[in-house]
Amino acid sequence: MAKMKGATVVDIERCKGCRLCVVACPLDVLALTTKNVNQKGYNYAEAVKEDTCTGCCSCAIVCPDGCITVYRKKEE
Amino acid sequence: MTREEIIREENLVYKKPELLNDVPMHYCPGCSHGVVHKLISEVIAEMGMQEKSIGISPVGCAVFAYKYIDIDWEEAAHGRAPALATAVKRLLPDRLVFTYQGDGDLACIGTGETIHALNRGENITIIFINNAIYGMTGGQMAPTTLLGMKTVTCPYGRDPKLHGYPLKITEIAATLEGTCYVTRQSVQNVGAILKAKRAIRKAFEYSMQGKGSNLVEIVSTCNTNWKMTPEKANQWMEENMFPFYQLGDLKDNGNK
């Protein structure tokens, strides 16, 4: 079965660090930053386990601010 | 495969809806309003009604909805959104007219307007965000506040002897002759969000087909005034709100 590879791009300045995407991700790809903050002072979401992402879009669908863009490609 | 190979235009599967403006929303982190704004933007774009939609924004947290979704908007006086929507729809029957209201606006100050607009069978859709509290003004008790729930104006919990019982406006709407589609949805996880999107789409389509008025209640969270994290608020909603505000379609006369 062909495996899907995904990638997420987070709009850091739009992110408010609500953590709903972290909870929604079934593969624990995303996490909030612990040291870095955006201009508003929020800990933003970032992909920590980039390789596990399958591009299921769960994080992007639950994001209340529409910060997450998802790309998906079939692994050759 | 490297990240650069995946992040290409042809592999794009999800992005912020185009109708949602780039201006950051003022809602608190984790607020359900943002998700519903996204759903409305997606549904309007899918129906190709970008140029023919008129939203009526309420007084409440969603008062700035006109800044966030790139369609035509009217701003109504407190609670009067269904009355304004009636006027807009009657003058411009080919437009998709909907109101976007919270529980304070719709179920308290505008109860009269809401019930009469629904009962007249105006071809509009009412999107009703029910978070059981007055969000914008600082967490006062709303008509929809659950029994025993603590707010700043009922710090010992809502007591029916003193404050009366929570109002199920959606159940009331389902008994009215003028309504076509009455449903209660939520947006706490992916499955619920997709269901809510289908409900909004159905309501908008019925209103354009002239089948009567439609009410889509979205049971939502207000984590700031509930004094919880967004994650905890979703759990609290599932445990406490869903037994009282049961999800599902209460009425669907669209195919009759």
Chai-1 contact restraints between the chains, C-beta under 6 A:
chainA,res_idxA,chainB,res_idxB,connection_type,confidence,min_distance_angstrom,max_distance_angstrom,comment,restraint_id
A,K5,B,M1,contact,1.0,0.0,6.0,A-B,restraint_1
A,K5,B,I6,contact,1.0,0.0,6.0,A-B,restraint_2
A,A7,B,R3,contact,1.0,0.0,6.0,A-B,restraint_3
A,A7,B,I6,contact,1.0,0.0,6.0,A-B,restraint_4
A,A7,B,I7,contact,1.0,0.0,6.0,A-B,restraint_5
A,R14,B,P24,contact,1.0,0.0,6.0,A-B,restraint_6
A,K16,B,P29,contact,1.0,0.0,6.0,A-B,restraint_7
A,G17,B,P29,contact,1.0,0.0,6.0,A-B,restraint_8
A,C18,B,P29,contact,1.0,0.0,6.0,A-B,restraint_9
A,C18,B,G30,contact,1.0,0.0,6.0,A-B,restraint_10
A,C18,B,P230,contact,1.0,0.0,6.0,A-B,restraint_11
A,R19,B,E231,contact,1.0,0.0,6.0,A-B,restraint_12
A,L20,B,G30,contact,1.0,0.0,6.0,A-B,restraint_13
A,L20,B,P230,contact,1.0,0.0,6.0,A-B,restraint_14
A,V23,B,E231,contact,1.0,0.0,6.0,A-B,restraint_15
A,G55,B,V13,contact,1.0,0.0,6.0,A-B,restraint_16
A,C57,B,V13,contact,1.0,0.0,6.0,A-B,restraint_17
A,C57,B,Y14,contact,1.0,0.0,6.0,A-B,restraint_18
A,S58,B,V190,contact,1.0,0.0,6.0,A-B,restraint_19
A,A60,B,Y14,contact,1.0,0.0,6.0,A-B,restraint_20
A,I61,B,V190,contact,1.0,0.0,6.0,A-B,restraint_21
A,I61,B,I193,contact,1.0,0.0,6.0,A-B,restraint_22
A,P64,B,C31,contact,1.0,0.0,6.0,A-B,restraint_23
A,P64,B,G34,contact,1.0,0.0,6.0,A-B,restraint_24
A,P64,B,V35,contact,1.0,0.0,6.0,A-B,restraint_25
A,D65,B,M25,contact,1.0,0.0,6.0,A-B,restraint_26
A,D65,B,G34,contact,1.0,0.0,6.0,A-B,restraint_27
A,G66,B,K16,contact,1.0,0.0,6.0,A-B,restraint_28
A,G66,B,L20,contact,1.0,0.0,6.0,A-B,restraint_29
A,G66,B,K38,contact,1.0,0.0,6.0,A-B,restraint_30
A,T69,B,K15,contact,1.0,0.0,6.0,A-B,restraint_31
A,V70,B,V13,contact,1.0,0.0,6.0,A-B,restraint_32
A,V70,B,Y14,contact,1.0,0.0,6.0,A-B,restraint_33
A,Y71,B,I6,contact,1.0,0.0,6.0,A-B,restraint_34
A,Y71,B,I7,contact,1.0,0.0,6.0,A-B,restraint_35
A,Y71,B,N11,contact,1.0,0.0,6.0,A-B,restraint_36
A,Y71,B,L12,contact,1.0,0.0,6.0,A-B,restraint_37
A,R72,B,N11,contact,1.0,0.0,6.0,A-B,restraint_38
A,R72,B,V13,contact,1.0,0.0,6.0,A-B,restraint_39
A,K73,B,I6,contact,1.0,0.0,6.0,A-B,restraint_40
A,K73,B,N11,contact,1.0,0.0,6.0,A-B,restraint_41
